[in-house]
Amino acid sequence: MLEGVSDDRTTRTRLVTLHEQLLSVHKALLAIARAGYERTHGLAPTPGELLQLLIRDDGFAWLRSVSDLAARTGELLGKKAIPQADVSAIARDAGELLTPNEVGTGFAKKYFDALQSSPDVAMAHAGARLAIAALSANPPG
């Protein structure tokens, strides 16, 4: 194995778990954003319209950081050999992003509110935090 590159199955498995948990968080948050959109506009967007809203609408902009992190994690999983520095960066970034803040702004505040109002978000958050902790642990050896 090259120094600083992980080809460890356990690390890859932990990264897969984090990716799945990030997608669960994203799905739960998207459900909240969609419900808010439907309350305001009275229409349920089609899946294609929802994707366009997620990409372009300011009301969905706060979700993009989770989308981006999940995409980065998926790209990392596509590599044959995963640099340990990339694994550490993903774990750090996920930990920072998924830190709610009651008095914060932007994502941190919206995430706090979502955690308080949705059991689905709370459950997804718990799974993601466990995955982050596992990935952050010393690499198996």
Long-range contacts (C-beta under 8 A, 24 or more apart in sequence): 1-81, 2-81, 4-83, 4-84, 4-85, 5-81, 5-82, 5-83, 5-84, 6-81, 6-82, 6-83, 6-84, 6-87, 6-139, 7-80, 7-81, 7-82, 8-139, 8-140, 8-141, 10-139, 10-140, 11-82, 11-84, 11-87, 11-135, 11-139, 11-140, 12-77, 12-82, 14-131, 14-134, 14-135, 15-73, 15-76, 15-77, 15-82, 15-87, 15-90, 15-135, 16-77, 17-131, 17-134, 17-135, 18-73, 18-90, 18-91, 18-94, 18-128, 18-131, 18-132, 18-134, 18-135, 19-70, 19-73, 19-74, 19-77, 20-131, 21-124, 21-127, 21-128, 21-130, 21-131, 22-66, 22-69, 22-70, 22-73, 22-94, 22-128, 23-70, 24-123, 24-124, 24-127, 24-128, 25-66, 25-98, 25-121, 25-124, 25-125, 25-128, 26-63, 26-66, 26-67, 26-70, 27-124, 28-114, 28-118, 28-120, 28-121, 28-123, 28-124, 29-63, 29-66, 29-111, 29-114, 29-121, 30-54, 30-63, 31-118, 31-120, 32-114, 32-117, 32-118, 32-121, 33-59, 33-60, 33-62, 33-63, 62-106, 62-107, 62-110, 65-97, 65-107, 66-97, 66-107, 69-93, 69-94, 69-97, 84-139, 87-135, 87-139, 88-136, 90-135, 91-132, 91-135, 91-136, 92-136, 94-128, 94-131, 94-132, 94-135, 95-132, 95-136, 98-125, 98-128, 98-129, 98-132, 100-125
